[in-house]
Amino acid sequence: MRSFLLQLKWEFVRLMNRPRTWLVFWLSVLFEVCASVLLKAPGVRAAIARDIWKMREQWNDIFSGLTTAAHLLGESITIVGAIGITLVAAEIVAGENETGTLRMIFSRPVSRGRVLAAKIVVCVTYAMVVGVYIAATS
């Protein structure tokens, strides 16, 4: 168990050293700022009001910041979050062969299942952190 935790620690260190890891965070903030600026335009606001007309009718014509944040959250996670998480997870799992570290990992007595389990734990943790970050920034 101790060797698995050590391997997991180094997977997190390698994740933090990849530049593509941080790209998702910057792109999500950039997307949310651009979407917020677009929401100030009357035509865009009217189009969104038509899309959520049932909700506006139910809540007596309220178009608040919370509604805007919910839209930004959904669009950010769908567009930026999904693409970014997919890119980083693919690089974590498949990028080891390109860098040559996979050969070094398998020169020690570790099983392929343990290597894959560590990578899955890192990917799931990263996806959760990105989701919480996007929710907090929206």
ZIVENQUI-V51005 format. One record per pair of residues at least 12 apart in sequence whose ideal C-beta (glycine too) atoms are under 10 Angstrom apart, sorted by the first residue. I is the first residue (numbers start at 1). J is the second residue. If there is no record, write none. Layout:
i=[I;I]
j=[J;J]
//
This chain:
i=[3;3;3;3;4;4;4;4;4;4;5;6;7;7;7;7;7;7;7;7;8;8;8;8;8;8;8;9;10;10;10;10;11;11;11;11;11;11;11;11;11;12;12;12;12;12;14;14;14;14;14;14;14;15;15;15;15;15;15;15;15;16;18;18;18;18;20;20;20;20;20;20;20;21;21;21;21;21;21;21;22;22;23;23;23;23;24;24;24;24;24;24;24;24;24;24;24;24;24;24;24;25;25;25;25;25;25;25;26;26;27;27;27;27;27;27;28;28;28;28;28;28;28;28;28;28;28;28;29;29;29;29;29;29;30;31;31;31;31;31;31;31;31;31;32;32;32;32;32;32;32;32;32;33;33;35;35;35;35;35;35;35;36;36;36;36;39;39;39;39;45;45;48;48;48;48;49;49;49;51;52;52;52;55;55;68;69;69;69;70;71;72;72;72;72;73;73;73;73;73;73;74;74;75;75;76;76;76;76;76;76;76;77;77;77;77;77;80;80;81;81;81;81;81;81;82;82;84;84;84;84;85;85;85;85;85;85;85;85;86;86;88;88;88;88;88;89;89;89;89;89;89;89;90;92;92;92;92;92;92;93;93;93;93;93;93;94;96;96;102;105]
j=[108;109;110;114;110;114;115;117;118;121;118;118;105;108;110;114;115;117;118;119;114;117;118;119;121;122;125;118;101;105;118;122;92;115;118;119;120;121;122;123;125;118;121;122;125;126;92;95;96;99;101;119;122;88;91;92;119;122;123;125;126;126;88;91;92;95;84;87;88;90;91;92;95;84;87;88;91;92;126;130;84;88;80;84;87;88;80;81;82;83;84;85;86;87;88;126;127;129;130;133;134;80;84;129;130;133;134;137;80;84;76;79;80;81;83;84;72;76;77;79;80;81;84;130;133;134;137;138;76;80;133;134;137;138;80;72;75;76;79;80;81;134;137;138;69;72;73;75;76;80;134;137;138;72;137;68;71;72;75;76;79;138;68;69;72;138;63;68;71;72;63;68;63;67;68;71;61;63;67;71;67;70;71;67;70;138;135;137;138;138;138;134;135;137;138;131;134;135;136;137;138;134;138;134;138;130;131;133;134;135;137;138;130;131;134;135;138;130;134;127;130;131;133;134;135;127;130;126;127;130;134;123;124;126;127;128;129;130;131;123;127;122;123;126;127;130;119;120;122;123;124;126;127;123;118;119;120;122;123;126;115;116;119;120;122;123;119;115;119;115;118]
//
